[in-house]
Protein backbone atom coordinates (compact mmCIF):
# COMPACT_ATOMS: atom_id res chain seq x y z
CA UNK A 1 0.00 0.00 0.00
CA UNK A 2 2.89 2.29 0.77
CA UNK A 3 4.33 1.60 -2.64
CA UNK A 4 1.02 2.35 -4.30
CA UNK A 5 0.78 5.73 -2.61
CA UNK A 6 4.35 6.49 -3.59
CA UNK A 7 3.72 5.43 -7.20
CA UNK A 8 0.52 7.47 -7.44
CA UNK A 9 2.12 10.54 -5.89
CA UNK A 10 5.11 10.20 -8.24
CA UNK A 11 2.78 9.98 -11.25
CA UNK A 12 0.83 13.01 -10.07
CA UNK A 13 4.03 14.99 -9.53
CA UNK A 14 5.40 14.10 -12.95
CA UNK A 15 2.07 14.96 -14.60
CA UNK A 16 1.91 18.26 -12.71
CA UNK A 17 5.47 19.19 -13.67
CA UNK A 18 4.83 18.34 -17.31
CA UNK A 19 1.79 20.65 -17.37
CA UNK A 20 3.68 23.46 -15.67
CA UNK A 21 6.78 23.13 -17.80
CA UNK A 22 5.05 23.69 -21.12
CA UNK A 23 6.06 27.09 -22.44
CA UNK A 24 6.49 28.94 -25.70
CA UNK A 25 9.06 31.42 -26.87
CA UNK A 26 8.69 35.04 -25.87
CA UNK A 27 7.78 37.41 -28.70
CA UNK A 28 8.51 41.12 -28.40
CA UNK A 29 5.84 43.37 -29.89
CA UNK A 30 6.86 47.03 -30.08
CA UNK A 31 4.43 49.75 -28.99
CA UNK A 32 5.93 52.72 -30.82
CA UNK A 33 4.82 52.85 -34.48
CA UNK A 34 8.28 54.16 -35.47
CA UNK A 35 9.72 50.79 -34.51
CA UNK A 36 7.06 48.55 -36.05
CA UNK A 37 4.28 48.94 -33.52
CA UNK A 38 0.62 49.52 -34.20
CA UNK A 39 0.11 52.84 -36.08
CA UNK A 40 -2.99 53.53 -34.00
CA UNK A 41 -0.74 54.04 -30.96
CA UNK A 42 0.86 57.15 -32.53
CA UNK A 43 -1.64 59.80 -31.37
CA UNK A 44 -1.76 58.34 -27.88
CA UNK A 45 2.02 58.40 -27.53
CA UNK A 46 2.17 61.95 -28.92
CA UNK A 47 -0.48 63.17 -26.46
CA UNK A 48 1.38 61.59 -23.56
CA UNK A 49 4.63 63.24 -24.65
CA UNK A 50 2.99 66.65 -25.06
CA UNK A 51 1.34 66.35 -21.65
CA UNK A 52 4.74 65.75 -20.05
CA UNK A 53 6.49 68.54 -21.98
CA UNK A 54 6.73 71.67 -19.82
CA UNK A 55 9.17 73.48 -22.13
CA UNK A 56 7.96 76.90 -23.33
CA UNK A 57 9.29 78.24 -26.63
CA UNK A 58 11.04 81.57 -25.93
CA UNK A 59 10.74 82.57 -29.61
CA UNK A 60 6.96 82.23 -29.65
CA UNK A 61 5.42 85.60 -30.34
CA UNK A 62 2.93 86.80 -27.81
CA UNK A 63 0.89 88.59 -30.47
CA UNK A 64 -0.57 85.29 -31.68
CA UNK A 65 -2.52 84.89 -28.46
CA UNK A 66 -4.20 88.30 -28.58
CA UNK A 67 -7.83 88.23 -29.63
CA UNK A 68 -9.21 90.49 -32.33
CA UNK A 69 -11.54 93.25 -31.28
CA UNK A 70 -15.19 93.38 -32.26
CA UNK A 71 -14.47 96.23 -34.67
CA UNK A 72 -11.73 94.22 -36.44
CA UNK A 73 -14.00 91.17 -36.73
CA UNK A 74 -16.81 93.33 -38.12
CA UNK A 75 -14.43 94.92 -40.62
CA UNK A 76 -13.19 91.50 -41.77
CA UNK A 77 -16.74 90.19 -42.16
CA UNK A 78 -17.79 93.31 -44.08
CA UNK A 79 -14.80 93.01 -46.43
CA UNK A 80 -15.57 89.34 -46.98
CA UNK A 81 -19.21 90.11 -47.73
CA UNK A 82 -18.35 92.91 -50.16
CA UNK A 83 -15.80 90.76 -51.97
CA UNK A 84 -18.36 87.97 -52.22
CA UNK A 85 -20.87 90.44 -53.70
CA UNK A 86 -18.31 91.64 -56.28
CA UNK A 87 -17.60 88.06 -57.31
CA UNK A 88 -21.32 87.26 -57.47
CA UNK A 89 -21.89 90.22 -59.79
CA UNK A 90 -19.46 88.64 -62.26
CA UNK A 91 -22.13 86.05 -63.01
CA UNK A 92 -24.35 88.89 -64.26
CA UNK A 93 -21.57 90.25 -66.46
CA UNK A 94 -20.66 93.16 -64.18
CA UNK A 95 -17.05 93.88 -63.29
CA UNK A 96 -16.04 95.59 -60.08
CA UNK A 97 -13.37 96.49 -57.61
CA UNK A 98 -12.98 96.55 -53.85
CA UNK A 99 -10.60 98.86 -51.99
CA UNK A 100 -9.68 98.34 -48.34
CA UNK A 101 -6.88 99.54 -46.07
CA UNK A 102 -4.71 96.55 -46.96
CA UNK A 103 -5.49 95.74 -50.59
CA UNK A 104 -7.23 96.64 -53.84
CA UNK A 105 -9.10 93.93 -55.74
CA UNK A 106 -10.06 94.48 -59.39
CA UNK A 107 -12.29 91.86 -60.99
CA UNK A 108 -12.66 91.93 -64.78
CA UNK A 109 -14.78 89.54 -66.85
CA UNK A 110 -13.68 89.52 -70.46
CA UNK A 111 -16.17 87.21 -72.25
CA UNK A 112 -15.32 83.97 -70.50
CA UNK A 113 -11.89 84.95 -69.18
CA UNK A 114 -11.94 86.11 -65.56
CA UNK A 115 -9.05 88.27 -64.37
CA UNK A 116 -8.62 89.13 -60.68
CA UNK A 117 -5.88 91.64 -59.86
CA UNK A 118 -4.94 91.99 -56.18
CA UNK A 119 -2.71 94.91 -55.19
CA UNK A 120 -1.11 95.14 -51.76
CA UNK A 121 -1.43 98.79 -50.74
CA UNK A 122 1.51 98.67 -48.31
CA UNK A 123 4.16 97.04 -50.52
CA UNK A 124 2.70 97.72 -53.96
CA UNK A 125 2.95 94.04 -54.91
CA UNK A 126 0.47 92.91 -57.54
CA UNK A 127 -0.89 89.37 -57.81
CA UNK A 128 -3.01 88.39 -60.76
CA UNK A 129 -5.27 85.38 -61.08
CA UNK A 130 -6.54 84.45 -64.55
CA UNK A 131 -9.27 81.88 -65.12
CA UNK A 132 -10.12 80.90 -68.68
CA UNK A 133 -13.04 78.93 -70.03
CA UNK A 134 -15.82 80.32 -67.84
CA UNK A 135 -19.31 80.08 -69.24
CA UNK A 136 -22.50 81.67 -67.94
CA UNK A 137 -25.17 79.33 -66.66
DAMO-V68607 format. One record per backbone hydrogen bond with DSSP energy under -1.0 kcal/mol. CO is the residue of the C=O (numbers start at 1). NH is the residue of the N-H. E is the energy in kcal/mol with one decimal. If there is no record, write none. Layout:
co: <CO & CO>
nh: <NH & NH>
e: <E & E>
//
This chain:
co: <1 & 2 & 3 & 4 & 5 & 6 & 7 & 8 & 9 & 10 & 11 & 12 & 13 & 14 & 15 & 16 & 17 & 32 & 32 & 33 & 38 & 39 & 41 & 42 & 43 & 44 & 45 & 46 & 47 & 48 & 49 & 62 & 69 & 70 & 71 & 72 & 73 & 74 & 75 & 76 & 77 & 78 & 79 & 80 & 81 & 82 & 83 & 84 & 85 & 88 & 89 & 90 & 96 & 98 & 102 & 103 & 104 & 105 & 106 & 107 & 108 & 112 & 113 & 114 & 115 & 116 & 117 & 118 & 119 & 120 & 125 & 127 & 129 & 131>
nh: <5 & 6 & 7 & 8 & 9 & 10 & 11 & 12 & 13 & 14 & 15 & 16 & 17 & 18 & 19 & 20 & 21 & 35 & 37 & 36 & 41 & 42 & 45 & 46 & 47 & 48 & 49 & 50 & 51 & 52 & 53 & 65 & 73 & 74 & 75 & 76 & 77 & 78 & 79 & 80 & 81 & 82 & 83 & 84 & 85 & 86 & 87 & 88 & 89 & 91 & 94 & 93 & 107 & 105 & 121 & 100 & 119 & 98 & 117 & 96 & 115 & 134 & 110 & 131 & 108 & 129 & 106 & 127 & 104 & 124 & 120 & 118 & 116 & 114>
e: <-2.1 & -2.0 & -2.6 & -2.6 & -2.6 & -2.2 & -2.3 & -2.6 & -2.3 & -2.6 & -2.4 & -2.5 & -2.7 & -2.0 & -1.8 & -2.0 & -2.5 & -1.5 & -2.0 & -1.2 & -1.8 & -1.3 & -2.5 & -2.5 & -2.5 & -2.1 & -2.1 & -2.6 & -2.1 & -1.3 & -1.0 & -1.2 & -2.3 & -2.4 & -2.4 & -2.4 & -2.4 & -2.5 & -2.4 & -2.3 & -2.4 & -2.6 & -2.5 & -2.2 & -2.1 & -2.3 & -2.2 & -2.0 & -2.0 & -1.1 & -2.1 & -1.7 & -3.4 & -3.2 & -2.1 & -2.9 & -2.9 & -2.7 & -2.9 & -1.9 & -3.0 & -2.5 & -2.8 & -3.1 & -2.9 & -3.0 & -2.7 & -3.2 & -2.2 & -2.1 & -3.0 & -3.6 & -3.0 & -3.0>
//
